[in-house]
Amino acid sequence: MTLKRVNTGLALLLVLAGLYFGLSFLIDGEGAASGFGITPWPTDEGSGYYIVKGVRDIAYALTALVLLLLGHRRALGWVALTDAIMPIGDCIAVATHGGTVGFALAVHGSAAALVLLIGVLLLVEQRRTQVSSTATGTALPSV
C-alpha cells in the first residue's frame, strides 16, 4: 500500500471524526459533553457551548474535506498541523478545569498526536513526490 493511499485514509478519518464529534455536539450536546472530560457542563446560558463546539468541529472537517477533494494535499498537511491546536487546547482545558490529566492525555492528547502525525505524513508524501519528479526530470504542478 502506498503512502498516498494510507494518507488518504487517514485524512478521511480526520474528516469523519470531525463530522462525528461536531454532529454529536449539535444533536445531543449533553451526551457528547459527558465524554469530553470536564464536569459540570454548562446549563441554561452556557449550553450554547455545545453549538460552538459542534460548529467548530464540523468546520474543521469540511475544510479538510474540501482540500482533500481538490487534491491540495500539501495544504491539507499544513492545515492539519495548525488545526492540531484544537485538540491540544482541549487537552489543556480538561487537565486544568477539573478533568484528570490521564483522561486529557488519553482522549485529547492522542487526538492531537494523530492530527499532527497525519499533517506530517501528508507533507512527507508531497516532499517524496517532489524529489521523485526532480530525479526523473518530470515537473509536477505546484499544489
C-alpha contacts under 8 A as a table, 3 or more apart, distances in Angstrom:
res1	aa1	res2	aa2	distance
1	M	5	R	6.61
1	M	6	V	7.07
2	T	5	R	5.34
2	T	6	V	6.44
3	L	6	V	5.11
3	L	7	N	5.99
3	L	125	E	6.64
4	K	7	N	5.09
4	K	8	T	6.05
4	K	122	L	7.95
4	K	125	E	6.59
5	R	8	T	5.02
5	R	9	G	6.26
6	V	9	G	5.17
6	V	10	L	6.23
7	N	10	L	4.95
7	N	11	A	5.94
7	N	118	I	6.89
7	N	121	L	6.73
7	N	122	L	6.30
8	T	11	A	5.04
8	T	12	L	6.14
8	T	68	L	7.86
9	G	12	L	5.10
9	G	13	L	6.23
10	L	13	L	4.87
10	L	14	L	6.44
10	L	118	I	6.55
11	A	14	L	5.07
11	A	15	V	6.45
11	A	64	A	7.47
11	A	68	L	7.49
11	A	118	I	6.97
12	L	15	V	4.98
12	L	16	L	6.09
12	L	65	L	7.48
13	L	16	L	5.12
13	L	17	A	5.92
14	L	17	A	5.20
14	L	18	G	6.07
14	L	61	A	6.74
14	L	64	A	7.58
14	L	115	V	7.42
15	V	18	G	5.25
15	V	19	L	6.20
15	V	60	Y	7.75
15	V	61	A	4.37
15	V	62	L	6.87
15	V	64	A	6.21
15	V	65	L	6.06
16	L	19	L	5.10
16	L	20	Y	5.95
16	L	61	A	7.06
17	A	20	Y	5.02
17	A	21	F	6.05
17	A	61	A	7.63
18	G	21	F	5.33
18	G	22	G	5.87
18	G	57	D	4.95
18	G	58	I	5.60
18	G	60	Y	6.59
18	G	61	A	4.80
19	L	22	G	5.11
19	L	23	L	5.88
19	L	57	D	6.56
19	L	58	I	5.05
19	L	61	A	5.83
19	L	62	L	7.94
20	Y	23	L	5.34
20	Y	24	S	5.97
21	F	24	S	5.01
21	F	25	F	6.33
21	F	32	A	7.70
21	F	54	G	6.76
21	F	57	D	6.51
21	F	58	I	7.78
22	G	25	F	5.35
22	G	26	L	6.36
22	G	53	K	6.71
22	G	54	G	3.68
22	G	55	V	6.01
22	G	56	R	7.04
22	G	57	D	4.70
22	G	58	I	4.99
23	L	26	L	4.96
23	L	27	I	5.86
23	L	54	G	6.00
23	L	58	I	7.25
24	S	27	I	5.27
24	S	28	D	5.60
24	S	29	G	6.55
24	S	31	G	7.92
24	S	32	A	5.73
24	S	54	G	7.12
25	F	28	D	5.45
25	F	29	G	4.13
25	F	30	E	7.54
25	F	31	G	7.83
25	F	32	A	5.51
25	F	33	A	7.15
25	F	50	Y	5.28
25	F	51	I	6.55
25	F	53	K	6.66
25	F	54	G	4.82
26	L	29	G	5.79
26	L	50	Y	6.34
26	L	51	I	5.54
26	L	54	G	5.34
26	L	55	V	7.66
28	D	31	G	5.34
28	D	32	A	6.10
29	G	32	A	5.19
29	G	33	A	5.87
29	G	47	S	7.99
29	G	50	Y	5.14
29	G	51	I	7.66
30	E	33	A	5.01
30	E	34	S	6.26
30	E	41	W	7.58
30	E	50	Y	7.77
31	G	34	S	5.41
31	G	35	G	7.40
32	A	35	G	5.77
32	A	36	F	7.00
33	A	36	F	5.07
33	A	37	G	7.63
33	A	38	I	7.94
33	A	41	W	7.06
33	A	50	Y	7.69
34	S	37	G	6.75
34	S	38	I	7.61
34	S	39	T	7.68
34	S	41	W	7.84
36	F	94	V	7.79
37	G	94	V	5.84
37	G	99	G	5.28
37	G	100	T	7.50
37	G	103	F	6.69
37	G	104	A	6.89
38	I	41	W	6.89
38	I	94	V	5.65
38	I	97	H	6.59
38	I	98	G	5.76
38	I	99	G	4.94
39	T	98	G	6.66
39	T	99	G	7.25
42	P	45	E	7.48
42	P	46	G	4.52
42	P	47	S	5.16
42	P	49	Y	7.34
43	T	46	G	5.21
43	T	47	S	4.96
44	D	47	S	5.58
45	E	48	G	6.71
46	G	49	Y	5.90
47	S	50	Y	5.94
47	S	51	I	7.85
48	G	51	I	5.35
48	G	52	V	6.54
49	Y	52	V	5.08
49	Y	53	K	6.09
50	Y	53	K	5.17
50	Y	54	G	5.99
51	I	54	G	5.04
51	I	55	V	6.00
52	V	55	V	5.32
52	V	56	R	6.05
53	K	56	R	5.15
53	K	57	D	6.31
54	G	57	D	5.35
54	G	58	I	6.23
55	V	58	I	5.09
55	V	59	A	5.95
56	R	59	A	5.20
56	R	60	Y	6.33
57	D	60	Y	5.21
57	D	61	A	6.24
58	I	61	A	5.01
58	I	62	L	6.11
59	A	62	L	5.20
59	A	63	T	6.10
60	Y	63	T	5.14
60	Y	64	A	6.25
60	Y	83	D	7.74
61	A	64	A	5.21
61	A	65	L	6.11
62	L	65	L	4.87
62	L	66	V	6.06
63	T	66	V	5.28
63	T	67	L	6.35
64	A	67	L	5.27
64	A	68	L	6.08
64	A	76	L	6.22
64	A	79	V	7.58
64	A	80	A	7.79
65	L	68	L	5.04
65	L	69	L	6.01
66	V	69	L	5.20
66	V	70	L	6.07
67	L	70	L	5.19
67	L	71	G	6.13
67	L	72	H	5.09
67	L	73	R	6.70
67	L	75	A	7.07
67	L	76	L	5.76
68	L	71	G	5.13
68	L	72	H	6.02
68	L	73	R	6.14
68	L	76	L	6.79
69	L	72	H	7.72
71	G	143	V	7.74
72	H	75	A	5.42
72	H	76	L	6.18
72	H	143	V	5.56
73	R	76	L	4.85
73	R	77	G	6.16
73	R	122	L	6.34
73	R	123	L	7.75
73	R	126	Q	7.42
73	R	143	V	7.45
74	R	77	G	5.01
74	R	78	W	6.49
74	R	122	L	6.25
74	R	123	L	5.60
74	R	126	Q	6.19
74	R	143	V	6.70
75	A	78	W	5.13
75	A	79	V	6.10
75	A	143	V	7.50
76	L	79	V	4.95
76	L	80	A	6.00
76	L	119	G	7.18
76	L	122	L	7.35
77	G	80	A	5.16
77	G	81	L	6.28
77	G	118	I	7.07
77	G	119	G	4.02
77	G	120	V	6.43
77	G	121	L	7.49
77	G	122	L	4.93
77	G	123	L	5.46
78	W	81	L	5.07
78	W	82	T	6.22
78	W	119	G	6.21
78	W	123	L	7.49
79	V	82	T	5.20
79	V	83	D	5.83
79	V	119	G	7.42
80	A	83	D	5.08
80	A	84	A	6.12
80	A	115	V	5.96
80	A	116	L	6.54
80	A	118	I	7.03
80	A	119	G	4.86
81	L	84	A	5.42
81	L	85	I	7.89
81	L	115	V	6.83
81	L	116	L	5.24
81	L	119	G	5.09
81	L	120	V	7.29
82	T	85	I	6.05
83	D	86	M	5.77
83	D	115	V	7.90
84	A	87	P	5.78
84	A	88	I	6.29
84	A	112	A	5.27
84	A	113	A	7.88
84	A	115	V	5.75
84	A	116	L	6.08
85	I	88	I	4.98
85	I	89	G	5.87
85	I	112	A	7.51
86	M	89	G	5.14
86	M	90	D	6.17
86	M	112	A	7.74
87	P	90	D	4.78
87	P	91	C	5.97
87	P	108	H	5.22
87	P	109	G	6.73
87	P	111	A	6.23
87	P	112	A	5.07
88	I	91	C	5.02
88	I	92	I	6.29
88	I	108	H	6.63
88	I	109	G	6.32
88	I	112	A	5.72
89	G	92	I	5.10
89	G	93	A	6.03
90	D	93	A	4.98
90	D	94	V	6.11
90	D	104	A	7.76
90	D	108	H	6.19
91	C	94	V	5.31
91	C	95	A	6.14
91	C	104	A	4.81
91	C	105	L	6.34
91	C	107	V	7.76
91	C	108	H	4.85
91	C	109	G	5.79
92	I	95	A	5.12
92	I	96	T	6.02
92	I	104	A	7.27
93	A	96	T	5.31
93	A	97	H	5.79
94	V	97	H	5.33
94	V	98	G	6.50
94	V	99	G	4.85
94	V	100	T	7.02
94	V	101	V	7.47
94	V	104	A	5.59
95	A	98	G	6.65
95	A	99	G	5.23
95	A	100	T	5.56
95	A	101	V	4.82
95	A	103	F	7.97
95	A	104	A	5.63
96	T	99	G	6.96
99	G	103	F	7.01
99	G	104	A	6.94
100	T	103	F	5.27
100	T	104	A	6.18
101	V	104	A	4.98
101	V	105	L	6.07
102	G	105	L	5.25
102	G	106	A	5.92
103	F	106	A	5.02
103	F	107	V	5.92
103	F	108	H	7.85
104	A	107	V	5.57
104	A	108	H	5.39
104	A	109	G	6.26
105	L	108	H	5.60
105	L	109	G	4.10
105	L	110	S	6.25
106	A	109	G	5.83
106	A	110	S	5.58
107	V	110	S	5.62
107	V	111	A	6.30
108	H	111	A	4.98
108	H	112	A	6.14
109	G	112	A	5.07
109	G	113	A	6.18
110	S	113	A	4.98
110	S	114	L	6.12
111	A	114	L	5.12
111	A	115	V	6.19
112	A	115	V	5.15
112	A	116	L	6.09
113	A	116	L	5.11
113	A	117	L	6.04
114	L	117	L	5.00
114	L	118	I	6.15
115	V	118	I	5.17
115	V	119	G	6.20
116	L	119	G	5.09
116	L	120	V	6.20
117	L	120	V	5.14
117	L	121	L	6.07
118	I	121	L	5.05
118	I	122	L	6.14
119	G	122	L	5.25
119	G	123	L	6.35
120	V	123	L	5.12
120	V	124	V	6.07
121	L	124	V	5.00
121	L	125	E	5.98
122	L	125	E	5.05
122	L	126	Q	6.40
123	L	126	Q	5.19
123	L	127	R	6.20
124	V	127	R	4.93
124	V	128	R	6.10
125	E	128	R	5.23
125	E	129	T	6.24
126	Q	129	T	5.03
126	Q	130	Q	6.17
127	R	130	Q	5.13
127	R	131	V	6.18
128	R	131	V	5.09
128	R	132	S	6.05
129	T	132	S	5.12
129	T	133	S	6.17
130	Q	133	S	5.23
130	Q	134	T	6.18
130	Q	140	L	7.14
131	V	134	T	5.15
131	V	135	A	6.23
132	S	135	A	5.18
132	S	136	T	6.33
133	S	136	T	5.18
133	S	137	G	5.86
133	S	138	T	4.97
133	S	139	A	6.03
133	S	140	L	6.80
134	T	137	G	5.02
134	T	138	T	6.23
134	T	139	A	6.92
135	A	138	T	7.87
